[in-house]
Amino acid sequence: MFPLIRLAMQVILQPQSLGDKDSCRKFLTNLLALVKPLAAQTKTELDDRLLQQLEYILKTDALFDYFYKLIADQFATNEIIFEGINESEVTAIVEQSAPEAINPILIVSLITQIISLINAIKNVKL
């Protein structure tokens, strides 16, 4: 299953070059711009807050660099990598320039969940 998802991601991201951090950031920024109007149509604020945190990750160079390295490492191998998130590093990055609405714990949780999802997909045996 994981090779299929990796292949699908490579096809989807091919115009952006999957291995290029700046191109990947551009793709994710464009994707976020497409998702935001849909989230605005819902009656819950949860998706709006989640998108706000993701947008902050994309706009903050140090945080995106950290996030991109973790995700790229996950996709670089079929093995499950149990690399933990350095909460203090993420918190320090967020506290340096974050507006009040940005919660470092939520960002750590988001990154952790993305890595857990990647590992769960890797673990599926067909």
C-alpha positions as CSV (number, residue, x, y, z in Angstrom):
1,M,0.0,0.0,0.0
2,F,2.8,2.4,0.9
3,P,4.5,2.1,-2.5
4,L,1.2,2.9,-4.1
5,I,0.7,6.0,-2.0
6,R,4.3,7.1,-2.6
7,L,3.8,6.7,-6.3
8,A,0.5,8.6,-6.2
9,M,2.2,11.4,-4.3
10,Q,5.0,11.5,-6.8
11,V,2.6,11.8,-9.7
12,I,0.5,14.5,-7.9
13,L,3.6,16.5,-6.9
14,Q,5.7,15.9,-10.1
15,P,5.2,19.4,-11.4
16,Q,6.4,20.6,-8.0
17,S,9.3,18.1,-7.7
18,L,8.6,16.0,-4.6
19,G,12.2,16.2,-3.3
20,D,12.4,20.0,-3.5
21,K,11.4,21.8,-0.3
22,D,10.5,25.1,-2.0
23,S,8.4,23.4,-4.6
24,C,6.7,21.3,-2.0
25,R,5.9,24.4,0.1
26,K,4.4,26.1,-3.0
27,F,2.2,23.0,-3.6
28,L,1.0,22.9,0.0
29,T,0.3,26.6,0.0
30,N,-1.8,26.3,-3.2
31,L,-3.6,23.3,-1.7
32,L,-4.3,25.2,1.5
33,A,-5.7,28.1,-0.6
34,L,-8.1,25.7,-2.2
35,V,-9.2,24.1,1.1
36,K,-9.7,27.4,3.1
37,P,-12.9,28.4,1.2
38,L,-14.4,25.0,1.9
39,A,-13.5,25.2,5.6
40,A,-15.1,28.6,5.7
41,Q,-18.4,27.1,4.6
42,T,-18.6,24.8,7.6
43,K,-20.2,25.8,10.9
44,T,-17.4,24.6,13.0
45,E,-14.3,26.6,13.9
46,L,-12.2,23.5,14.3
47,D,-11.2,23.3,10.7
48,D,-10.5,27.0,10.5
49,R,-8.1,26.8,13.5
50,L,-6.4,23.7,12.1
51,L,-5.8,25.5,8.8
52,Q,-4.5,28.6,10.6
53,Q,-1.9,26.4,12.3
54,L,-1.0,24.7,9.0
55,E,-0.7,28.1,7.3
56,Y,1.6,29.2,10.1
57,I,3.9,26.2,9.5
58,L,4.1,27.0,5.8
59,K,4.9,30.7,6.4
60,T,7.5,30.2,9.1
61,D,10.8,29.2,7.5
62,A,12.4,27.5,10.5
63,L,9.3,25.6,11.4
64,F,8.6,24.5,7.8
65,D,12.3,23.4,7.5
66,Y,11.8,21.2,10.6
67,F,8.5,19.8,9.4
68,Y,9.8,19.1,5.8
69,K,12.8,17.2,7.1
70,L,10.7,15.0,9.3
71,I,8.2,14.2,6.5
72,A,10.9,13.8,3.9
73,D,12.7,11.3,6.2
74,Q,9.4,9.4,6.6
75,F,8.9,9.1,2.8
76,A,12.6,8.3,2.1
77,T,12.2,4.7,3.4
78,N,9.7,1.9,3.6
79,E,10.8,1.3,7.2
80,I,8.8,2.8,10.1
81,I,10.8,5.6,11.7
82,F,10.0,6.3,15.3
83,E,11.7,9.7,15.3
84,G,10.1,11.8,18.0
85,I,9.1,15.4,17.6
86,N,11.4,17.8,19.5
87,E,8.7,19.7,21.4
88,S,11.1,22.2,22.9
89,E,12.5,23.0,19.5
90,V,9.1,23.5,18.0
91,T,7.9,25.5,21.0
92,A,11.0,27.8,20.7
93,I,10.4,28.4,17.0
94,V,6.7,29.2,17.6
95,E,7.3,31.5,20.6
96,Q,9.8,33.6,18.6
97,S,7.3,35.0,16.2
98,A,3.9,33.4,16.7
99,P,0.8,35.4,17.1
100,E,-1.3,34.5,20.1
101,A,-3.6,32.3,18.1
102,I,-0.8,29.9,17.3
103,N,-0.5,27.1,19.8
104,P,2.9,25.2,19.8
105,I,1.3,22.1,21.4
106,L,-1.3,21.9,18.5
107,I,1.5,22.2,15.9
108,V,3.5,19.4,17.7
109,S,0.3,17.4,17.7
110,L,-0.3,18.0,14.0
111,I,3.2,17.0,13.0
112,T,3.0,13.9,15.2
113,Q,-0.3,12.9,13.7
114,I,1.0,13.3,10.1
115,I,4.0,11.1,11.0
116,S,1.7,8.5,12.6
117,L,-0.5,8.5,9.6
118,I,2.5,7.9,7.3
119,N,3.7,5.1,9.6
120,A,0.2,3.5,9.7
121,I,0.1,3.5,5.9
122,K,3.6,1.9,5.8
123,N,2.4,-0.8,8.3
124,V,-0.6,-1.9,6.2
125,K,0.1,-5.3,4.6
126,L,-1.8,-6.3,1.5
